């Protein structure tokens, strides 16, 4: 495959950036999108040009590092797929592909396609710790949890923190990310002692970080590589409201 690429290049956070044209020749349809960028960087290095900076780590759809806008779509054209799982056979020979970093006020560009997503880490940190009783470990089967609660909690726990929901949202909201992190603990017994305090702290931190407000466009769940539902946002809003109205302590386990 021979492809025409327009890639965002920006040497530093405060330097101006621009879309730069490149030609990618001899690309195998079986390559992942990141492998295609690797090949392009090899050619640039051989020509004495600076390689394109982009984030990556596991390349297995787990770490959430591969945060790219591809033709205006977070992670590219395939649903439920991170950029590292996107293969070049999803494109056609001769296609022009635009590659940009996440575009959100809370995600400043570091270099080229790399953005600073540490705001998401600070939201998680605002959730604090989970209380755990001391003593011997209790048998896992001793705590009975309704299957719907387990399934919903595990669905939310799939969030890999890539930030696609923020990049896709017209408001730049991190509500789906924050809601997923709140929900997977708030639905399980282990997360009950700090359930409402956690929701209050994490939502307030999200606002401090400069993310936009959620207006339920639904673009976040469409872009999410793990297809997390915006139903988690409803749960987050309910917990946040309770945290705002009460002290939020001594909550009992709930299955909703």
C-alpha positions, 0 to 999 in steps of 0.5 A: 500500500502507498499512502499519503499522510498529513501529520501534526508536527509541533516541536515543543509545547509553546512552539507553533505546529502545522500539518506536514505531508508525508508519503508512506510507500510499501506499507503492508495491510497487516501492519498496525497503524503504529507499525506504519508510523514506525516504518515512516520514522525509520525513513525519516531517520535515514534522511536525517529528519526528526522522527514523529513523536507519538505515545505507545507502550503495550500495543495490545489495547491495554495501556491506553497510550496510543492516543491519536485522532485519525481522519478526525476520529479518535483511534480511527474508523473501527469501533471498539479498537485502540489505535494499536489494534487498528490495521492498515487493511482498514484503509485503501491504497492511495488514501490520504490519512490525517493524523493529529493529537487529542484536541482538548484544553486539558490535554496540552500538546507536548510534542507532535502527537504526544499530549500531557494526559496527567490530568486523568491521573490526578482525577484518579488520585483524588479518589483516594484509597479504599478502606480494607479491614485488617486480618486474614484475607476473607474467602472470595465466595464469602461476599455475595454480589449480584451478577448484574452489579458485577457485570456492570462494575467489570464493564466500567473497569475496562477503561484504559484511560486513553482519553478518547472520550475527552477528544471526541466530546464537543465539550472536552468532557472527561465525564465518561472516564471519571464515571467509569473509575467511580462506577467500578468501585461504587458498585462493589462492596469494597468501594462502599465506605468512601463511595460518595466522598470518592464521587464528590472528590473526583468530580470536583477534581475533573472540574479543576483540571479544566475539562468541559461539562457533559451534555450527553452528546454520546460521542464519548461512548462511540469513541471509547475503545472499550465501548463503555456506556454513558449509563455510567455517567448517570450513576456518577451524577447520582452519587455526586448529588448524594455526596453534595447533599449528605456527608456520604459516609456509612453507605451500604452496598447497593446493586444499582 
